[in-house]
Amino acid sequence: MKLSLLTKFLESYAPLNYQEDYDNSGLIVGEGDLEIAGVLVALDCTEEIVEEAILHGCNVIVTHHPIVFKGLKRLNGSNYIERVVIKAIKNNIALYAIHTNLDHVHNGVSGEICKRLNLKNPRVLRPKTGLLKKLITFCPNEQALQVRGALFNAGAGQVSDYSECSFNTEGYGTFKGSANTNPFVGEKGIHHQELEVRIETIFLAQDERKIIVALLENHPYEEVAYDIYSLNNKLHNVGAGMVGWLDQGMETEEFLIYLRDKMNASVIRHTQPLPKKIRRVAVCGGSGSFLLPDALAANADVFITGDFKYHEFFDADKKLMIADIGHFESEQFTSNLLVEIIQEKFPNFAIRLTEHNTNPINYFF
C-alpha cells in the first residue's frame, strides 16, 4: 500500500484545514508514492522512536505532535529535531503528524478523554468558524432536481444531523449567446429569458473541488453561473475541547481518584474543590488553559486539561475546579486511538503501537 492512501484516509478523518495556523500537521518527511512496509504510531517523534521503527521494519511513523513546528534553516544535527529528521531521511522513513486537526474532530483527542471517563452526550466546547462555504447557482427548473442531487452526493447540504439541505427560489435568467456559443436553451445571437431556479446550499471548505466538479458535470448550461461565499458560521461538531456529563454526580475526592485511575495520571494539580458534586465535565487534551472561559460558560463543574500556569489557576474564581493532569497524560491515549482507526480502515495492515513512553517529564514522590 502506498503512503498516499494512508494520508488520504487520515486527512478525511481529520482534515488538514481543521488545524490551527501555528501547527504543522501532515506529511513532514517522505513522498506519497512510498510503499509502506509498516507503520509505527507514537505521541512524539524522538530519536528512540525512529530507532524503534528501524528495529521493527516500519518505514512510516505517525505521531500526534509534529517533529517540525517552525521552519528549519539547516540540517546539521545540532539539536534533536534535526537529528530525528536526518535519521528518518537516511533510513527512508516517512514522518506524518496529525495534531490540532485531530484535536478538533468530534472523535479525536478530547473525544477519547470523554470515552475514557464515560461522559454522556459530549459536545464541542469551542466550535470552529470559517470551515463552511455557500454555493449559489442557477439552472432551468426541469434540471434543478438533477443538479441538487449531484451537489448532495458530493457532500453539500449537510447541516448537523440534517442532509440534503438547500434553499430554492424561482426567477428569470437572461442571456444572449454569441455566434461561437451552443446554448442549451434559446438561440445564439438572440436575447433569451429562461425560468430558472436559484439553488443555495452549504458545504465544507475542504470539499470545494468536489462540489464544483459535481456542479459542472451535471449542469446543462455551456457556461455555468455560480457564486461561492466563505461563511463565519460555527461548525458545532468541529472545534477545541469537549463537555459532557457523568452518569451520577461524584464528590471531589471520589472524582479525583476516578480521574487519576482512568487517565493513568501520576499527579493532579487542582484548584479548591467546590461545595457540590461534580457532574458536568469539560476536557481538552494537551494545553487547554485558553478554553477556561468556554468551560465556565458551559457551567462545567470541573475542567480537565494540562499545562496550566500558576496564575491561571486563579482564573477559575471558585466557579469550577481546574484539574491539570499533565500534557502527556491528557494525550497519551491518542496513540491508541490512531491505531484503532487505522486498523478499522485497513484491517490487514502492519501497524505497531510504540513501546516507548515519550513523556519528557518525570515525577519524584
C-alpha positions, 0 to 999 in steps of 0.5 A, a space after each residue: 500500500 502506498 503512503 498516499 492512501 494512508 494520508 488520504 484516509 487520515 486527512 478525511 478523518 481529520 482534515 488538514 484545514 481543521 488545524 490551527 495556523 501555528 501547527 504543522 500537521 501532515 506529511 513532514 518527511 517522505 513522498 506519497 508514492 512510498 510503499 509502506 512496509 509498516 507503520 509505527 504510531 507514537 505521541 512524539 517523534 524522538 530519536 528512540 522512536 525512529 530507532 524503534 521503527 528501524 528495529 521493527 521494519 516500519 518505514 512510516 511513523 505517525 505521531 500526534 505532535 509534529 517533529 517540525 513546528 517552525 521552519 528549519 534553516 539547516 540540517 546539521 544535527 545540532 539539536 534533536 529535531 534535526 537529528 530525528 529528521 536526518 535519521 528518518 531521511 537516511 533510513 527512508 522513513 516517512 514522518 506524518 503528524 496529525 495534531 490540532 486537526 485531530 484535536 478538533 474532530 468530534 472523535 479525536 483527542 478530547 473525544 477519547 478523554 470523554 470515552 475514557 471517563 464515560 461522559 454522556 452526550 459530549 459536545 464541542 466546547 469551542 466550535 470552529 468558524 470559517 470551515 463552511 462555504 455557500 454555493 449559489 447557482 442557477 439552472 432551468 427548473 426541469 434540471 434543478 432536481 438533477 443538479 441538487 442531487 449531484 451537489 448532495 452526493 458530493 457532500 453539500 447540504 449537510 447541516 448537523 444531523 440534517 442532509 440534503 439541505 438547500 434553499 430554492 427560489 424561482 426567477 428569470 435568467 437572461 442571456 444572449 449567446 454569441 455566434 461561437 456559443 451552443 446554448 442549451 436553451 434559446 438561440 445564439 445571437 438572440 436575447 433569451 429569458 429562461 425560468 430558472 431556479 436559484 439553488 443555495 446550499 452549504 458545504 465544507 471548505 475542504 470539499 470545494 473541488 468536489 462540489 464544483 466538479 459535481 456542479 459542472 458535470 451535471 449542469 446543462 448550461 455551456 457556461 455555468 453561473 455560480 457564486 461561492 461565499 466563505 461563511 463565519 458560521 460555527 461548525 458545532 461538531 468541529 472545534 477545541 475541547 469537549 463537555 459532557 456529563 457523568 452518569 451520577 454526580 461524584 464528590 471531589 475526592 471520589 472524582 479525583 481518584 476516578 480521574 487519576 485511575 482512568 487517565 493513568 495520571 501520576 499527579 493532579 494539580 487542582 484548584 479548591 474543590 467546590 461545595 457540590 458534586 461534580 457532574 458536568 465535565 469539560 476536557 481538552 487534551 494537551 494545553 487547554 488553559 485558553 478554553 477556561 472561559 468556554 468551560 465556565 460558560 458551559 457551567 462545567 463543574 470541573 475542567 480537565 486539561 494540562 499545562 496550566 500556569 500558576 496564575 491561571 489557576 486563579 482564573 477559575 474564581 471558585 466557579 469550577 475546579 481546574 484539574 491539570 493532569 499533565 500534557 502527556 497524560 491528557 494525550 497519551 491515549 491518542 496513540 491508541 486511538 490512531 491505531 484503532 482507526 487505522 486498523 478499522 480502515 485497513 484491517 490487514 495492515 502492519 501497524 505497531 503501537 510504540 513501546 516507548 513512553 515519550 513523556 519528557 517529564 518525570 515525577 519524584 514522590 
